[in-house]
C-alpha cells in the first residue's frame, strides 16, 4: 500500500461523504453518493480486494446511482425547508 494515495483517498471520502450529507439538492446528493462509491471501489482496489472493488463499482456506483435517478423522477428535486 502506498501511504500518500491512501491518505488522499481518505481525504476524498471525507469530503464527498460530508458534501453528500449536507447538500440540499437531491440530484447533487445522488451524484455525490455515486462518487463516494467509486472512490470506495478505488480504496478496495488499493487494499488488494479486486473482487470487492469490482462489485462496489458495478453495484454501488453503477446500479444504485441509476436506481436513485429513476426514483428522483418521481419525487421533488429540492428539499423543503
Secondary structure, DSSP 8 states (H G I E B T S, - for coil): --HHHHHHHHHHHHHHHHHHHH--BHHHHHHHHHHHHHHHHHHHHHTT-HHHHHHIIIIIIIIHHHHHHHHHTTS-SB---
